Amino acid sequence: MKKVRITQMKGIVRVLPEQRANLEALGLRGIGKTKEHVLTPVIQGMLNRVRHMVKVEEI
């Protein structure tokens, strides 16, 4: 499985509650914070919802 490194690039002010929940579920708690995940369909769906707020890199 592919692994990805996800970095939060924008803050959560004036963001929909569903997008906030996705960021929290991904483990991102602030601008500049980074987490690594295995790219599953569930993670891909979360990333699609917040793609304008995060940077995704393949490892």
C-alpha distance matrix in Angstrom:
0.0 3.8 6.5 9.9 13.4 15.8 19.5 22.3 24.9 27.5 29.4 29.7 33.4 34.3 30.9 30.4 29.9 26.7 25.2 26.4 24.8 21.4 21.7 22.8 20.0 17.5 19.6 21.5 25.2 26.8 26.9 25.1 23.0 19.3 16.4 12.7 10.1 6.5 6.8 7.9 11.1 13.3 12.3 12.6 15.9 17.1 16.5 18.4 21.3 21.7 20.6 24.2 24.0 20.8 19.3 15.6 14.3 11.1 10.8
3.8 0.0 3.8 6.6 10.3 12.8 16.4 19.4 21.7 24.5 26.7 27.3 31.0 32.0 28.7 28.7 28.4 25.4 23.5 24.7 23.5 20.0 19.8 21.4 19.0 16.0 18.1 19.4 23.1 24.3 24.1 22.1 20.3 16.6 14.1 10.6 8.6 5.8 5.5 8.3 11.3 13.3 11.4 11.2 14.9 15.8 14.4 16.4 19.5 19.4 17.9 21.3 21.1 17.7 15.9 12.1 10.6 7.3 7.5
6.5 3.8 0.0 3.8 7.0 9.8 13.4 16.5 19.1 22.0 24.0 24.8 28.5 29.8 26.7 27.0 26.6 24.0 21.8 22.5 21.5 18.1 17.4 18.7 16.7 13.5 15.1 16.3 19.9 21.1 20.9 18.8 16.8 13.1 10.5 6.9 5.7 4.3 5.6 9.0 12.3 13.3 10.6 11.3 14.9 14.8 13.3 16.0 18.6 17.9 16.7 19.9 19.0 15.5 13.7 10.2 8.7 6.1 5.5
9.9 6.6 3.8 0.0 3.8 6.3 9.8 13.0 15.4 18.3 20.5 21.5 25.2 26.5 23.6 24.2 24.1 21.7 19.1 19.8 19.4 16.0 14.8 16.6 15.2 11.6 13.2 13.6 17.3 18.0 17.5 15.5 13.9 10.3 8.4 5.6 5.5 6.2 6.3 10.0 12.6 13.2 9.8 10.1 13.6 12.9 10.7 13.7 16.1 14.9 13.5 16.4 15.4 11.8 10.0 6.5 5.5 4.5 5.5
13.4 10.3 7.0 3.8 0.0 3.8 6.7 10.2 12.6 15.8 17.9 19.3 22.9 24.8 22.1 23.2 23.2 21.3 18.4 18.5 18.6 15.5 13.5 15.2 14.6 10.8 11.5 11.3 14.6 15.0 14.3 11.9 10.4 6.8 5.8 4.4 6.6 8.9 9.6 13.1 15.5 15.3 11.6 12.2 15.3 13.7 11.4 14.6 16.4 14.4 13.2 15.4 13.8 10.0 8.1 5.8 5.1 6.3 6.6
15.8 12.8 9.8 6.3 3.8 0.0 3.8 6.7 9.4 12.3 14.3 15.6 19.2 20.9 18.3 19.5 19.6 17.9 14.8 15.0 15.4 12.4 10.1 12.3 12.2 8.5 9.5 8.4 11.8 12.0 11.3 9.7 8.3 5.5 5.4 6.2 7.7 10.6 10.5 13.5 15.1 14.3 10.5 11.1 13.5 11.3 8.8 12.2 13.4 10.9 10.1 12.2 10.2 6.6 5.8 4.7 6.6 8.9 10.2
19.5 16.4 13.4 9.8 6.7 3.8 0.0 3.8 6.2 9.4 11.5 13.5 16.9 19.0 16.9 18.8 19.2 18.2 14.8 14.4 15.7 13.3 10.2 12.4 13.5 10.1 10.1 7.6 10.2 9.3 7.8 6.0 5.7 4.4 6.7 8.9 11.2 14.3 14.3 17.1 18.5 17.4 13.7 14.3 16.0 13.4 10.9 13.9 14.5 11.3 10.6 11.4 8.7 5.5 5.2 6.6 8.5 11.6 12.8
22.3 19.4 16.5 13.0 10.2 6.7 3.8 0.0 3.8 6.0 7.7 9.8 13.1 15.3 13.4 15.6 16.2 15.7 12.1 11.5 13.4 11.6 8.2 10.7 12.6 10.0 9.9 6.5 8.2 6.7 5.2 5.4 5.8 6.7 9.0 11.8 13.6 16.8 16.5 18.8 19.6 18.0 14.5 15.1 16.0 13.0 10.9 13.5 13.1 9.5 9.7 9.6 6.1 4.5 6.5 9.0 11.7 15.0 16.5
24.9 21.7 19.1 15.4 12.6 9.4 6.2 3.8 0.0 3.8 7.0 10.0 12.5 14.6 13.4 16.2 17.5 17.4 13.6 13.4 16.0 14.3 11.2 13.9 16.1 13.6 13.6 10.1 11.0 8.4 5.4 6.0 8.3 9.6 12.4 15.0 16.9 19.9 19.2 21.6 22.1 20.8 17.4 17.4 18.2 15.4 12.8 14.7 14.3 10.5 10.0 8.6 5.5 5.1 6.6 10.2 12.8 16.4 18.2
27.5 24.5 22.0 18.3 15.8 12.3 9.4 6.0 3.8 0.0 3.8 6.8 8.9 10.9 10.1 13.3 14.9 15.4 11.8 11.4 14.6 13.6 10.8 13.4 16.1 14.4 14.5 10.8 10.8 8.2 5.8 8.3 10.3 12.4 14.9 17.7 19.2 22.2 21.4 23.3 23.4 21.7 18.7 18.6 18.7 15.7 13.7 15.1 13.7 10.0 10.5 8.2 5.0 7.1 9.7 13.2 16.2 19.7 21.7
29.4 26.7 24.0 20.5 17.9 14.3 11.5 7.7 7.0 3.8 0.0 3.8 5.8 8.7 8.4 11.8 12.9 14.2 11.0 9.6 13.0 13.1 10.2 12.0 15.3 14.4 13.9 10.3 9.2 6.7 5.9 9.4 10.8 13.5 15.8 19.0 20.5 23.7 23.1 24.7 24.6 22.4 19.7 20.2 19.8 16.4 15.3 16.8 14.7 11.3 12.8 10.9 7.6 9.8 12.9 16.0 19.1 22.5 24.2
29.7 27.3 24.8 21.5 19.3 15.6 13.5 9.8 10.0 6.8 3.8 0.0 3.8 6.3 5.4 8.4 9.2 11.0 8.3 6.5 10.2 11.0 8.8 10.4 13.6 13.7 13.5 10.5 9.3 8.2 8.9 12.4 12.9 15.3 16.9 20.0 20.8 23.8 23.1 24.1 23.7 21.1 18.9 19.6 18.5 15.1 14.8 16.0 13.3 10.5 13.0 11.5 8.6 11.2 14.8 17.5 20.9 24.0 25.8
33.4 31.0 28.5 25.2 22.9 19.2 16.9 13.1 12.5 8.9 5.8 3.8 0.0 3.8 5.5 8.9 10.2 12.8 10.8 9.2 12.9 14.2 12.5 13.7 17.1 17.4 17.2 14.2 12.5 11.0 11.3 15.1 16.0 18.7 20.5 23.7 24.6 27.6 26.8 27.7 27.1 24.5 22.5 23.0 21.6 18.4 18.1 18.9 15.9 13.4 15.8 13.6 11.4 14.4 17.8 20.8 24.2 27.4 29.3
34.3 32.0 29.8 26.5 24.8 20.9 19.0 15.3 14.6 10.9 8.7 6.3 3.8 0.0 3.8 6.8 9.1 11.8 10.3 9.8 13.3 14.7 13.8 15.4 18.3 18.9 19.3 16.6 15.4 14.3 14.5 18.1 19.0 21.3 22.8 25.7 26.1 28.8 27.6 28.1 27.0 24.5 22.9 23.0 21.2 18.3 18.3 18.3 15.0 13.2 15.6 13.3 12.1 15.6 19.1 22.0 25.6 28.7 30.9
30.9 28.7 26.7 23.6 22.1 18.3 16.9 13.4 13.4 10.1 8.4 5.4 5.5 3.8 0.0 3.8 6.4 8.3 6.5 6.7 10.2 11.1 10.7 12.7 15.1 15.7 16.7 14.3 13.8 13.4 13.8 17.1 17.5 19.3 20.3 22.9 23.0 25.5 24.1 24.5 23.3 20.8 19.3 19.4 17.4 14.6 14.8 14.8 11.4 9.8 12.7 11.1 9.9 13.2 16.9 19.3 23.0 25.9 28.2
30.4 28.7 27.0 24.2 23.2 19.5 18.8 15.6 16.2 13.3 11.8 8.4 8.9 6.8 3.8 0.0 3.8 5.5 5.3 6.5 8.8 10.1 11.0 12.6 14.4 15.7 17.1 15.5 15.4 15.8 16.7 19.8 19.6 21.0 21.4 23.6 23.1 25.2 23.7 23.5 21.9 19.2 18.4 18.6 16.0 13.5 14.5 14.1 10.4 10.1 13.4 12.6 12.0 15.0 18.7 20.5 24.3 26.8 29.2
29.9 28.4 26.6 24.1 23.2 19.6 19.2 16.2 17.5 14.9 12.9 9.2 10.2 9.1 6.4 3.8 0.0 3.8 5.4 5.0 6.2 8.7 10.0 10.5 12.2 14.3 15.4 14.5 14.2 15.4 17.1 20.1 19.3 20.7 20.6 22.9 22.2 24.4 23.2 22.7 21.3 18.2 17.7 18.6 16.0 13.2 15.0 15.2 11.5 11.4 15.1 15.0 13.8 16.2 19.9 21.4 25.0 27.2 29.3
26.7 25.4 24.0 21.7 21.3 17.9 18.2 15.7 17.4 15.4 14.2 11.0 12.8 11.8 8.3 5.5 3.8 0.0 3.8 5.5 5.1 6.3 8.8 9.9 10.4 12.4 14.4 14.0 14.7 16.2 17.7 20.3 19.2 19.8 19.3 21.0 19.8 21.6 20.1 19.4 17.7 14.6 14.4 15.2 12.3 9.8 12.1 12.2 8.5 9.4 13.1 13.9 13.1 15.0 18.5 19.4 23.0 24.8 27.0
25.2 23.5 21.8 19.1 18.4 14.8 14.8 12.1 13.6 11.8 11.0 8.3 10.8 10.3 6.5 5.3 5.4 3.8 0.0 3.8 5.3 5.0 6.3 8.6 9.8 10.6 12.6 11.4 12.4 13.4 14.4 16.9 16.1 16.8 16.7 18.6 17.8 19.9 18.5 18.4 17.1 14.3 13.2 13.7 11.5 8.5 9.7 10.1 6.6 6.1 9.9 10.4 9.4 11.3 14.9 16.1 19.8 22.0 24.3
26.4 24.7 22.5 19.8 18.5 15.0 14.4 11.5 13.4 11.4 9.6 6.5 9.2 9.8 6.7 6.5 5.0 5.5 3.8 0.0 3.8 5.4 5.2 6.2 8.6 9.9 10.8 9.5 9.5 10.8 12.7 15.4 14.4 15.7 15.7 18.2 17.9 20.5 19.8 19.9 19.2 16.1 14.6 15.9 14.2 10.7 11.9 13.2 10.1 8.7 12.4 12.6 10.4 12.1 15.8 17.2 20.7 23.0 24.9
24.8 23.5 21.5 19.4 18.6 15.4 15.7 13.4 16.0 14.6 13.0 10.2 12.9 13.3 10.2 8.8 6.2 5.1 5.3 3.8 0.0 3.8 5.5 5.1 6.0 8.6 9.8 9.9 10.5 12.9 15.2 17.4 15.6 16.3 15.5 17.5 16.6 18.9 18.4 17.9 17.2 13.8 12.9 14.8 12.9 9.5 11.8 13.4 10.4 10.1 13.8 14.9 13.0 13.9 17.3 18.0 21.3 23.0 24.6
21.4 20.0 18.1 16.0 15.5 12.4 13.3 11.6 14.3 13.6 13.1 11.0 14.2 14.7 11.1 10.1 8.7 6.3 5.0 5.4 3.8 0.0 3.8 5.4 5.0 6.2 8.7 8.9 10.7 12.9 14.5 16.2 14.4 14.3 13.2 14.8 13.6 15.7 14.8 14.6 13.9 10.7 9.4 11.1 9.5 5.9 8.0 10.0 7.7 7.4 10.8 12.6 11.0 11.3 14.4 14.6 17.9 19.5 21.3
21.7 19.8 17.4 14.8 13.5 10.1 10.2 8.2 11.2 10.8 10.2 8.8 12.5 13.8 10.7 11.0 10.0 8.8 6.3 5.2 5.5 3.8 0.0 3.8 5.5 5.1 6.4 5.4 7.3 9.2 10.9 12.5 10.7 11.1 10.7 13.0 12.8 15.6 15.2 15.8 15.9 13.0 10.7 12.4 11.8 8.0 8.6 11.3 9.4 7.4 10.4 11.7 9.0 9.0 12.2 13.0 16.2 18.3 19.8
22.8 21.4 18.7 16.6 15.2 12.3 12.4 10.7 13.9 13.4 12.0 10.4 13.7 15.4 12.7 12.6 10.5 9.9 8.6 6.2 5.1 5.4 3.8 0.0 3.8 5.3 5.0 5.5 6.3 9.4 12.2 13.8 11.4 12.0 11.1 13.7 13.5 16.4 16.7 17.1 17.4 14.2 12.3 14.8 14.1 10.4 11.8 14.6 12.6 11.1 14.1 15.4 12.6 12.4 15.3 15.9 18.7 20.5 21.5
20.0 19.0 16.7 15.2 14.6 12.2 13.5 12.6 16.1 16.1 15.3 13.6 17.1 18.3 15.1 14.4 12.2 10.4 9.8 8.6 6.0 5.0 5.5 3.8 0.0 3.8 5.3 7.5 9.5 12.7 15.1 16.2 13.4 12.9 11.0 12.5 11.4 13.8 14.1 13.9 14.3 10.9 9.4 12.5 11.9 8.6 10.7 13.6 12.2 11.6 14.4 16.5 14.2 13.5 16.0 15.6 18.2 19.4 20.3
17.5 16.0 13.5 11.6 10.8 8.5 10.1 10.0 13.6 14.4 14.4 13.7 17.4 18.9 15.7 15.7 14.3 12.4 10.6 9.9 8.6 6.2 5.1 5.3 3.8 0.0 3.8 5.7 8.9 11.5 13.3 13.6 10.8 9.7 7.6 9.1 8.3 11.2 11.5 12.2 13.2 10.4 7.7 10.6 11.1 7.8 8.7 12.1 11.6 10.4 12.3 14.7 12.3 10.7 12.7 12.1 14.5 15.7 16.6
19.6 18.1 15.1 13.2 11.5 9.5 10.1 9.9 13.6 14.5 13.9 13.5 17.2 19.3 16.7 17.1 15.4 14.4 12.6 10.8 9.8 8.7 6.4 5.0 5.3 3.8 0.0 3.8 6.3 9.5 11.9 12.1 8.8 8.3 6.6 9.2 9.7 13.1 14.3 15.3 16.8 14.0 11.3 14.3 14.9 11.5 12.1 15.6 14.8 13.0 14.9 16.7 13.7 12.1 13.9 13.8 15.9 17.3 17.6
21.5 19.4 16.3 13.6 11.3 8.4 7.6 6.5 10.1 10.8 10.3 10.5 14.2 16.6 14.3 15.5 14.5 14.0 11.4 9.5 9.9 8.9 5.4 5.5 7.5 5.7 3.8 0.0 3.8 6.0 8.1 8.8 6.0 6.7 6.9 10.3 11.5 15.1 15.8 17.3 18.4 15.9 12.9 15.0 15.6 12.0 11.7 15.0 14.0 11.4 13.1 14.2 10.8 9.5 11.7 12.5 14.9 17.1 17.8
25.2 23.1 19.9 17.3 14.6 11.8 10.2 8.2 11.0 10.8 9.2 9.3 12.5 15.4 13.8 15.4 14.2 14.7 12.4 9.5 10.5 10.7 7.3 6.3 9.5 8.9 6.3 3.8 0.0 3.8 7.3 8.9 6.7 9.0 10.0 13.6 15.1 18.7 19.5 20.9 21.9 19.1 16.4 18.5 18.7 15.0 14.9 17.9 16.3 13.5 15.7 15.9 12.3 11.9 14.3 15.8 18.2 20.6 21.1
26.8 24.3 21.1 18.0 15.0 12.0 9.3 6.7 8.4 8.2 6.7 8.2 11.0 14.3 13.4 15.8 15.4 16.2 13.4 10.8 12.9 12.9 9.2 9.4 12.7 11.5 9.5 6.0 3.8 0.0 3.8 6.2 5.6 9.0 11.3 15.0 17.0 20.6 21.1 22.9 23.8 21.4 18.4 19.9 20.2 16.6 15.8 18.5 17.0 13.7 15.3 14.7 10.9 10.8 13.1 15.4 17.8 20.7 21.4
26.9 24.1 20.9 17.5 14.3 11.3 7.8 5.2 5.4 5.8 5.9 8.9 11.3 14.5 13.8 16.7 17.1 17.7 14.4 12.7 15.2 14.5 10.9 12.2 15.1 13.3 11.9 8.1 7.3 3.8 0.0 3.8 5.6 8.8 11.9 15.4 17.7 21.2 21.3 23.5 24.4 22.4 19.1 20.1 20.7 17.3 15.7 18.1 17.1 13.4 14.1 13.0 9.3 9.2 11.0 13.9 16.1 19.4 20.4
25.1 22.1 18.8 15.5 11.9 9.7 6.0 5.4 6.0 8.3 9.4 12.4 15.1 18.1 17.1 19.8 20.1 20.3 16.9 15.4 17.4 16.2 12.5 13.8 16.2 13.6 12.1 8.8 8.9 6.2 3.8 0.0 3.8 6.4 10.1 13.3 16.2 19.7 20.1 22.8 24.2 22.6 19.0 19.9 21.2 18.1 16.0 18.8 18.5 14.8 14.8 14.2 10.8 9.4 9.8 12.3 13.8 17.1 17.6
23.0 20.3 16.8 13.9 10.4 8.3 5.7 5.8 8.3 10.3 10.8 12.9 16.0 19.0 17.5 19.6 19.3 19.2 16.1 14.4 15.6 14.4 10.7 11.4 13.4 10.8 8.8 6.0 6.7 5.6 5.6 3.8 0.0 3.8 7.0 10.6 13.4 17.1 18.1 20.5 22.2 20.3 16.8 18.4 19.7 16.5 15.0 18.3 17.9 14.6 15.1 15.4 11.8 9.9 10.6 12.1 13.6 16.3 16.4
19.3 16.6 13.1 10.3 6.8 5.5 4.4 6.7 9.6 12.4 13.5 15.3 18.7 21.3 19.3 21.0 20.7 19.8 16.8 15.7 16.3 14.3 11.1 12.0 12.9 9.7 8.3 6.7 9.0 9.0 8.8 6.4 3.8 0.0 3.8 7.0 10.1 13.7 14.8 17.6 19.6 18.2 14.5 16.1 18.0 15.2 13.5 17.0 17.3 14.4 14.4 15.5 12.4 9.5 9.3 9.7 10.6 12.8 12.8
16.4 14.1 10.5 8.4 5.8 5.4 6.7 9.0 12.4 14.9 15.8 16.9 20.5 22.8 20.3 21.4 20.6 19.3 16.7 15.7 15.5 13.2 10.7 11.1 11.0 7.6 6.6 6.9 10.0 11.3 11.9 10.1 7.0 3.8 0.0 3.8 6.6 10.4 12.0 14.6 16.9 15.4 11.9 14.0 16.2 13.6 12.4 16.2 16.8 14.5 14.8 16.7 14.0 10.9 10.8 10.0 10.7 11.9 11.6
12.7 10.6 6.9 5.6 4.4 6.2 8.9 11.8 15.0 17.7 19.0 20.0 23.7 25.7 22.9 23.6 22.9 21.0 18.6 18.2 17.5 14.8 13.0 13.7 12.5 9.1 9.2 10.3 13.6 15.0 15.4 13.3 10.6 7.0 3.8 0.0 3.8 7.1 9.2 12.1 15.0 14.2 10.8 12.8 15.6 13.7 12.5 16.2 17.5 15.8 15.6 18.1 16.0 12.6 11.7 9.6 9.4 9.5 8.7
10.1 8.6 5.7 5.5 6.6 7.7 11.2 13.6 16.9 19.2 20.5 20.8 24.6 26.1 23.0 23.1 22.2 19.8 17.8 17.9 16.6 13.6 12.8 13.5 11.4 8.3 9.7 11.5 15.1 17.0 17.7 16.2 13.4 10.1 6.6 3.8 0.0 3.8 6.1 8.5 11.5 10.8 7.8 10.1 12.9 11.7 11.1 14.5 16.1 15.2 15.2 18.3 16.7 13.5 13.1 10.4 10.6 9.9 9.8
6.5 5.8 4.3 6.2 8.9 10.6 14.3 16.8 19.9 22.2 23.7 23.8 27.6 28.8 25.5 25.2 24.4 21.6 19.9 20.5 18.9 15.7 15.6 16.4 13.8 11.2 13.1 15.1 18.7 20.6 21.2 19.7 17.1 13.7 10.4 7.1 3.8 0.0 3.8 6.0 9.7 10.0 7.8 9.6 12.7 12.6 12.2 15.1 17.2 17.0 16.7 20.1 19.1 16.0 15.2 12.0 11.7 9.9 9.8
6.8 5.5 5.6 6.3 9.6 10.5 14.3 16.5 19.2 21.4 23.1 23.1 26.8 27.6 24.1 23.7 23.2 20.1 18.5 19.8 18.4 14.8 15.2 16.7 14.1 11.5 14.3 15.8 19.5 21.1 21.3 20.1 18.1 14.8 12.0 9.2 6.1 3.8 0.0 3.8 6.8 8.0 5.9 6.4 9.9 10.5 9.8 12.1 14.7 15.0 14.3 17.9 17.6 14.7 14.0 10.6 10.9 9.2 10.5
7.9 8.3 9.0 10.0 13.1 13.5 17.1 18.8 21.6 23.3 24.7 24.1 27.7 28.1 24.5 23.5 22.7 19.4 18.4 19.9 17.9 14.6 15.8 17.1 13.9 12.2 15.3 17.3 20.9 22.9 23.5 22.8 20.5 17.6 14.6 12.1 8.5 6.0 3.8 0.0 3.8 5.4 5.3 6.1 8.6 10.0 10.6 12.3 14.6 15.7 15.6 19.4 19.3 16.9 16.8 13.7 14.5 12.9 14.2
11.1 11.3 12.3 12.6 15.5 15.1 18.5 19.6 22.1 23.4 24.6 23.7 27.1 27.0 23.3 21.9 21.3 17.7 17.1 19.2 17.2 13.9 15.9 17.4 14.3 13.2 16.8 18.4 21.9 23.8 24.4 24.2 22.2 19.6 16.9 15.0 11.5 9.7 6.8 3.8 0.0 3.8 5.6 5.0 6.1 8.7 9.8 10.4 12.6 14.6 14.7 18.5 18.9 17.2 17.6 14.8 16.3 15.1 17.1
13.3 13.3 13.3 13.2 15.3 14.3 17.4 18.0 20.8 21.7 22.4 21.1 24.5 24.5 20.8 19.2 18.2 14.6 14.3 16.1 13.8 10.7 13.0 14.2 10.9 10.4 14.0 15.9 19.1 21.4 22.4 22.6 20.3 18.2 15.4 14.2 10.8 10.0 8.0 5.4 3.8 0.0 3.8 5.4 5.2 6.4 8.8 10.0 11.1 13.0 14.1 17.7 17.6 16.1 17.2 15.0 17.0 16.5 18.2
12.3 11.4 10.6 9.8 11.6 10.5 13.7 14.5 17.4 18.7 19.7 18.9 22.5 22.9 19.3 18.4 17.7 14.4 13.2 14.6 12.9 9.4 10.7 12.3 9.4 7.7 11.3 12.9 16.4 18.4 19.1 19.0 16.8 14.5 11.9 10.8 7.8 7.8 5.9 5.3 5.6 3.8 0.0 3.8 5.4 5.1 6.2 8.7 10.1 10.9 11.6 15.2 14.7 12.8 13.7 11.4 13.5 13.3 15.1
12.6 11.2 11.3 10.1 12.2 11.1 14.3 15.1 17.4 18.6 20.2 19.6 23.0 23.0 19.4 18.6 18.6 15.2 13.7 15.9 14.8 11.1 12.4 14.8 12.5 10.6 14.3 15.0 18.5 19.9 20.1 19.9 18.4 16.1 14.0 12.8 10.1 9.6 6.4 6.1 5.0 5.4 3.8 0.0 3.8 5.5 5.1 6.2 8.8 10.1 9.8 13.6 14.1 12.3 12.8 10.5 12.6 12.5 15.0
15.9 14.9 14.9 13.6 15.3 13.5 16.0 16.0 18.2 18.7 19.8 18.5 21.6 21.2 17.4 16.0 16.0 12.3 11.5 14.2 12.9 9.5 11.8 14.1 11.9 11.1 14.9 15.6 18.7 20.2 20.7 21.2 19.7 18.0 16.2 15.6 12.9 12.7 9.9 8.6 6.1 5.2 5.4 3.8 0.0 3.8 5.4 5.1 6.6 9.1 9.8 13.3 14.1 13.2 14.7 13.1 15.8 16.1 18.7
17.1 15.8 14.8 12.9 13.7 11.3 13.4 13.0 15.4 15.7 16.4 15.1 18.4 18.3 14.6 13.5 13.2 9.8 8.5 10.7 9.5 5.9 8.0 10.4 8.6 7.8 11.5 12.0 15.0 16.6 17.3 18.1 16.5 15.2 13.6 13.7 11.7 12.6 10.5 10.0 8.7 6.4 5.1 5.5 3.8 0.0 3.8 5.4 5.3 6.7 8.5 11.7 11.5 10.8 12.9 11.9 15.0 16.0 18.3
16.5 14.4 13.3 10.7 11.4 8.8 10.9 10.9 12.8 13.7 15.3 14.8 18.1 18.3 14.8 14.5 15.0 12.1 9.7 11.9 11.8 8.0 8.6 11.8 10.7 8.7 12.1 11.7 14.9 15.8 15.7 16.0 15.0 13.5 12.4 12.5 11.1 12.2 9.8 10.6 9.8 8.8 6.2 5.1 5.4 3.8 0.0 3.8 5.4 5.3 5.4 9.1 9.2 7.9 9.4 8.5 11.8 13.2 15.9
18.4 16.4 16.0 13.7 14.6 12.2 13.9 13.5 14.7 15.1 16.8 16.0 18.9 18.3 14.8 14.1 15.2 12.2 10.1 13.2 13.4 10.0 11.3 14.6 13.6 12.1 15.6 15.0 17.9 18.5 18.1 18.8 18.3 17.0 16.2 16.2 14.5 15.1 12.1 12.3 10.4 10.0 8.7 6.2 5.1 5.4 3.8 0.0 3.8 5.6 5.2 8.6 10.1 9.8 11.4 10.8 14.0 15.3 18.5
21.3 19.5 18.6 16.1 16.4 13.4 14.5 13.1 14.3 13.7 14.7 13.3 15.9 15.0 11.4 10.4 11.5 8.5 6.6 10.1 10.4 7.7 9.4 12.6 12.2 11.6 14.8 14.0 16.3 17.0 17.1 18.5 17.9 17.3 16.8 17.5 16.1 17.2 14.7 14.6 12.6 11.1 10.1 8.8 6.6 5.3 5.4 3.8 0.0 3.8 5.9 8.2 9.2 10.1 12.7 13.0 16.6 18.3 21.2
21.7 19.4 17.9 14.9 14.4 10.9 11.3 9.5 10.5 10.0 11.3 10.5 13.4 13.2 9.8 10.1 11.4 9.4 6.1 8.7 10.1 7.4 7.4 11.1 11.6 10.4 13.0 11.4 13.5 13.7 13.4 14.8 14.6 14.4 14.5 15.8 15.2 17.0 15.0 15.7 14.6 13.0 10.9 10.1 9.1 6.7 5.3 5.6 3.8 0.0 3.8 5.5 5.5 6.6 9.7 10.8 14.6 17.0 19.7
20.6 17.9 16.7 13.5 13.2 10.1 10.6 9.7 10.0 10.5 12.8 13.0 15.8 15.6 12.7 13.4 15.1 13.1 9.9 12.4 13.8 10.8 10.4 14.1 14.4 12.3 14.9 13.1 15.7 15.3 14.1 14.8 15.1 14.4 14.8 15.6 15.2 16.7 14.3 15.6 14.7 14.1 11.6 9.8 9.8 8.5 5.4 5.2 5.9 3.8 0.0 3.8 5.4 5.5 7.4 8.5 12.2 14.6 17.8
24.2 21.3 19.9 16.4 15.4 12.2 11.4 9.6 8.6 8.2 10.9 11.5 13.6 13.3 11.1 12.6 15.0 13.9 10.4 12.6 14.9 12.6 11.7 15.4 16.5 14.7 16.7 14.2 15.9 14.7 13.0 14.2 15.4 15.5 16.7 18.1 18.3 20.1 17.9 19.4 18.5 17.7 15.2 13.6 13.3 11.7 9.1 8.6 8.2 5.5 3.8 0.0 3.8 6.0 8.3 10.6 14.2 17.2 20.2
24.0 21.1 19.0 15.4 13.8 10.2 8.7 6.1 5.5 5.0 7.6 8.6 11.4 12.1 9.9 12.0 13.8 13.1 9.4 10.4 13.0 11.0 9.0 12.6 14.2 12.3 13.7 10.8 12.3 10.9 9.3 10.8 11.8 12.4 14.0 16.0 16.7 19.1 17.6 19.3 18.9 17.6 14.7 14.1 14.1 11.5 9.2 10.1 9.2 5.5 5.4 3.8 0.0 3.8 7.2 10.0 13.6 16.9 19.4
20.8 17.7 15.5 11.8 10.0 6.6 5.5 4.5 5.1 7.1 9.8 11.2 14.4 15.6 13.2 15.0 16.2 15.0 11.3 12.1 13.9 11.3 9.0 12.4 13.5 10.7 12.1 9.5 11.9 10.8 9.2 9.4 9.9 9.5 10.9 12.6 13.5 16.0 14.7 16.9 17.2 16.1 12.8 12.3 13.2 10.8 7.9 9.8 10.1 6.6 5.5 6.0 3.8 0.0 3.8 6.5 10.0 13.2 15.6
19.3 15.9 13.7 10.0 8.1 5.8 5.2 6.5 6.6 9.7 12.9 14.8 17.8 19.1 16.9 18.7 19.9 18.5 14.9 15.8 17.3 14.4 12.2 15.3 16.0 12.7 13.9 11.7 14.3 13.1 11.0 9.8 10.6 9.3 10.8 11.7 13.1 15.2 14.0 16.8 17.6 17.2 13.7 12.8 14.7 12.9 9.4 11.4 12.7 9.7 7.4 8.3 7.2 3.8 0.0 3.8 6.7 10.3 12.8
15.6 12.1 10.2 6.5 5.8 4.7 6.6 9.0 10.2 13.2 16.0 17.5 20.8 22.0 19.3 20.5 21.4 19.4 16.1 17.2 18.0 14.6 13.0 15.9 15.6 12.1 13.8 12.5 15.8 15.4 13.9 12.3 12.1 9.7 10.0 9.6 10.4 12.0 10.6 13.7 14.8 15.0 11.4 10.5 13.1 11.9 8.5 10.8 13.0 10.8 8.5 10.6 10.0 6.5 3.8 0.0 3.8 6.8 9.6
14.3 10.6 8.7 5.5 5.1 6.6 8.5 11.7 12.8 16.2 19.1 20.9 24.2 25.6 23.0 24.3 25.0 23.0 19.8 20.7 21.3 17.9 16.2 18.7 18.2 14.5 15.9 14.9 18.2 17.8 16.1 13.8 13.6 10.6 10.7 9.4 10.6 11.7 10.9 14.5 16.3 17.0 13.5 12.6 15.8 15.0 11.8 14.0 16.6 14.6 12.2 14.2 13.6 10.0 6.7 3.8 0.0 3.8 6.4
11.1 7.3 6.1 4.5 6.3 8.9 11.6 15.0 16.4 19.7 22.5 24.0 27.4 28.7 25.9 26.8 27.2 24.8 22.0 23.0 23.0 19.5 18.3 20.5 19.4 15.7 17.3 17.1 20.6 20.7 19.4 17.1 16.3 12.8 11.9 9.5 9.9 9.9 9.2 12.9 15.1 16.5 13.3 12.5 16.1 16.0 13.2 15.3 18.3 17.0 14.6 17.2 16.9 13.2 10.3 6.8 3.8 0.0 3.8
10.8 7.5 5.5 5.5 6.6 10.2 12.8 16.5 18.2 21.7 24.2 25.8 29.3 30.9 28.2 29.2 29.3 27.0 24.3 24.9 24.6 21.3 19.8 21.5 20.3 16.6 17.6 17.8 21.1 21.4 20.4 17.6 16.4 12.8 11.6 8.7 9.8 9.8 10.5 14.2 17.1 18.2 15.1 15.0 18.7 18.3 15.9 18.5 21.2 19.7 17.8 20.2 19.4 15.6 12.8 9.6 6.4 3.8 0.0
